[in-house]
């Protein structure tokens, strides 16, 4: 009995000392990790905006960093994911200096699908979430998440169709002028064609028109689109707007004129 | 009795400095980093110090009795519960607002570390139980009348 008590006493003391040493070395090693962020670079290729964030991580501690996984997600205000990207490094050994480049791409064409089309016409805020997951000293899984918001500029912001003016063209058609305007708040130059379909109260397409635009970022586009319609202009109910750009096609956008 | 009380007081004082004054000083030094987070830890340090000092003084006052071992067993059990609570079951979370609209969250999974702490506490518990059994068996042995040597007539 005496020996057992003695042995347990020794074991407890030894394990406490080992745990204390482990704790001290883990904390010390964690303080020896030196991360450094490089200069982020942004490049355009077609309608794709690519952001690269280089970073270097020097693991000066005694323990390895494993399963290093950096994930970035961009969501709109309704919480729908616009784009996401992940960078995985299996292991950053003790004493190693590792360079990691995290790349994230955002295509305007993605915005034309589903519920994201709102971002084509309305400025807003995008939620950016960066999540870093790693296992330190092969014992401690750690997750660090950073949430921030960034402004979003719509490529067709403040899209409006003004008051329609009509004038007789011939015996069967009437010429109407539709003042169309929008602003390019995005990072891309918007080049393309806007096609308009005029729809009457009986749901018939009574006229077509189009206009081309070349709009650098932070510029306003204004034009009067001439359309020949058959029938009474007072019967016009709505305009279906189709955009064909070098980056994407979108339509119809239904704008009521009633 | 008086030396035992003096020894208990001295032990209590040393434990107060080691387990309350020093940790509280450290917690207050780093609390500027995340005041909300460390405010909880001030309470935990206070509670931990209260438990440790109480048991240190009580075991010293009851040394040489079965109560000393009972208190040691109680201390081991309470410390196990305390570390589990202090480590939030091993998953520790910290949320910080670093700027307007910017938030950083840290989640550390310390279950392995918690397991090590609990394992060592369990060793301490086993030791206390064995000490109590040994104490009782020694006492019983002393109470049993010793056999007298047989003398030839």
Contacts between the chains, C-beta under 8 A, distances in Angstrom:
chain1	res1	chain2	res2	distance
A	1	B	130	6.6
A	1	B	133	7.0
A	1	B	134	4.7
A	1	B	137	6.9
A	2	B	134	6.8
A	4	B	130	5.7
A	5	B	127	6.1
A	5	B	130	4.9
A	5	B	131	5.5
A	5	B	134	6.0
A	8	B	123	6.0
A	8	B	126	5.9
A	8	B	127	3.9
A	8	B	130	6.5
A	9	B	127	5.8
A	11	B	123	5.8
A	12	B	120	6.3
A	12	B	123	4.8
A	12	B	124	5.2
A	12	B	127	6.1
A	15	B	116	7.9
A	15	B	119	7.6
A	15	B	120	4.7
A	15	B	123	6.6
A	16	B	120	6.0
A	19	B	116	5.6
A	19	B	117	7.1
A	19	B	120	6.4
A	22	B	116	7.9
A	23	B	113	7.9
A	139	B	112	4.4
A	139	B	113	7.1
A	140	B	108	6.3
A	140	B	109	6.4
A	140	B	110	6.3
A	140	B	112	6.8
A	140	B	113	7.0
A	141	B	108	7.8
A	141	B	109	4.2
A	142	B	106	7.2
A	142	B	107	7.1
A	142	B	108	5.1
A	142	B	109	7.1
A	143	B	105	7.8
A	143	B	106	7.3
A	143	B	107	4.3
A	143	B	108	7.9
A	144	B	104	6.9
A	144	B	105	7.2
A	144	B	106	5.2
A	144	B	107	7.9
A	145	B	104	7.1
A	145	B	105	4.5
A	145	B	106	7.9
A	145	B	107	7.9
A	146	B	102	7.2
A	146	B	103	7.4
A	146	B	104	5.1
A	146	B	105	7.8
A	147	B	102	6.9
A	147	B	103	4.6
A	147	B	104	7.7
A	147	B	105	7.6
A	148	B	101	6.2
A	148	B	102	4.4
A	148	B	103	7.7
A	149	B	101	4.8
A	149	B	102	8.0
